Amino acid sequence: MLEPELLYFLAEDDAPEIRQEVAKNEGVPLQVDQIIAQNAIAEVRSELT
């Protein structure tokens, strides 16, 4: 698993595909899920587990 600090960074990446992969990861901290939940792209938000 990646370090939480890296996941925070990737959750705000410019590429939606990267943010989607972060959202699919069940082991991310709650704060990272909260970042993804605020994403403007519905496809990214829909990947939250």
Backbone as CSV, one residue per row, in Angstrom:
resi,resn,N_x,N_y,N_z,CA_x,CA_y,CA_z,C_x,C_y,C_z
1,MET,0.843,-1.187,0.000,0.000,0.000,0.000,0.884,1.245,0.000
2,LEU,0.374,2.278,-0.622,1.098,3.545,-0.703,0.995,4.312,0.612
3,GLU,1.945,5.171,0.824,1.927,6.036,2.004,0.717,6.978,1.927
4,PRO,0.073,7.263,3.054,-1.097,8.157,3.038,-0.820,9.504,2.402
5,GLU,0.367,10.055,2.614,0.693,11.352,2.034,0.641,11.309,0.513
6,LEU,1.092,10.220,-0.061,1.058,10.072,-1.512,-0.384,9.938,-2.003
7,LEU,-1.214,9.237,-1.240,-2.618,9.092,-1.626,-3.340,10.439,-1.626
8,TYR,-3.031,11.304,-0.657,-3.620,12.648,-0.647,-3.247,13.395,-1.925
9,PHE,-1.977,13.293,-2.308,-1.493,13.940,-3.518,-2.200,13.383,-4.753
10,LEU,-2.292,12.058,-4.843,-2.905,11.417,-6.009,-4.411,11.674,-6.081
11,ALA,-5.050,11.877,-4.945,-6.492,12.152,-4.919,-6.821,13.493,-5.573
12,GLU,-5.810,14.340,-5.738,-6.009,15.639,-6.368,-5.248,15.757,-7.684
13,ASP,-4.824,14.623,-8.240,-4.080,14.610,-9.498,-4.920,15.214,-10.617
14,ASP,-4.254,15.790,-11.605,-4.950,16.388,-12.752,-5.690,15.352,-13.596
15,ALA,-5.186,14.125,-13.622,-5.776,13.086,-14.472,-6.927,12.381,-13.748
16,PRO,-8.131,12.422,-14.304,-9.261,11.750,-13.666,-9.034,10.250,-13.484
17,GLU,-8.275,9.641,-14.392,-8.014,8.206,-14.301,-7.240,7.873,-13.019
18,ILE,-6.321,8.743,-12.648,-5.550,8.536,-11.418,-6.470,8.661,-10.212
19,ARG,-7.303,9.706,-10.213,-8.233,9.894,-9.094,-9.201,8.723,-8.977
20,GLN,-9.626,8.163,-10.107,-10.518,7.001,-10.083,-9.821,5.800,-9.443
21,GLU,-8.585,5.582,-9.769,-7.843,4.454,-9.184,-7.687,4.629,-7.669
22,VAL,-7.445,5.844,-7.234,-7.367,6.107,-5.795,-8.720,5.813,-5.152
23,ALA,-9.799,6.238,-5.786,-11.136,6.038,-5.243,-11.488,4.555,-5.114
24,LYS,-10.977,3.719,-6.012,-11.258,2.281,-5.973,-10.568,1.574,-4.813
25,ASN,-9.514,2.168,-4.288,-8.708,1.545,-3.249,-9.447,1.564,-1.915
26,GLU,-9.731,0.391,-1.380,-10.486,0.284,-0.126,-9.656,0.673,1.096
27,GLY,-8.356,0.722,0.965,-7.503,0.968,2.112,-7.094,2.416,2.322
28,VAL,-7.693,3.336,1.576,-7.284,4.744,1.730,-7.885,5.339,2.998
29,PRO,-7.199,6.315,3.576,-7.747,6.986,4.755,-9.060,7.711,4.429
30,LEU,-9.874,7.890,5.434,-11.160,8.565,5.276,-10.999,9.954,4.666
31,GLN,-9.954,10.651,5.034,-9.729,11.995,4.510,-9.523,11.978,2.995
32,VAL,-8.906,10.929,2.482,-8.711,10.806,1.033,-10.063,10.570,0.360
33,ASP,-10.888,9.721,0.948,-12.243,9.515,0.410,-13.020,10.823,0.393
34,GLN,-12.837,11.647,1.399,-13.534,12.932,1.453,-13.075,13.859,0.333
35,ILE,-11.798,13.814,-0.003,-11.283,14.603,-1.130,-11.935,14.124,-2.423
36,ILE,-11.977,12.816,-2.617,-12.578,12.245,-3.831,-14.073,12.571,-3.898
37,ALA,-14.752,12.534,-2.771,-16.193,12.811,-2.733,-16.512,14.226,-3.210
38,GLN,-15.562,15.131,-3.124,-15.748,16.512,-3.571,-15.385,16.707,-5.040
39,ASN,-14.945,15.649,-5.708,-14.501,15.756,-7.087,-15.647,16.171,-7.997
40,ALA,-15.355,17.029,-8.961,-16.380,17.542,-9.869,-16.855,16.503,-10.883
41,ILE,-16.077,15.457,-11.098,-16.414,14.465,-12.120,-17.153,13.290,-11.472
42,ALA,-18.381,13.062,-11.924,-19.222,12.024,-11.343,-18.600,10.635,-11.468
43,GLU,-17.900,10.354,-12.558,-17.296,9.051,-12.764,-16.224,8.781,-11.707
44,VAL,-15.527,9.818,-11.288,-14.509,9.662,-10.246,-15.203,9.373,-8.913
45,ARG,-16.205,10.172,-8.582,-16.932,9.981,-7.314,-17.589,8.612,-7.249
46,SER,-18.062,8.115,-8.372,-18.785,6.843,-8.370,-17.909,5.649,-8.030
47,GLU,-16.609,5.816,-8.086,-15.687,4.719,-7.782,-15.440,4.548,-6.274
48,LEU,-15.925,5.480,-5.476,-15.731,5.339,-4.025,-16.355,4.042,-3.542
49,THR,-15.606,3.330,-2.730,-16.103,2.043,-2.226,-16.699,2.196,-0.847
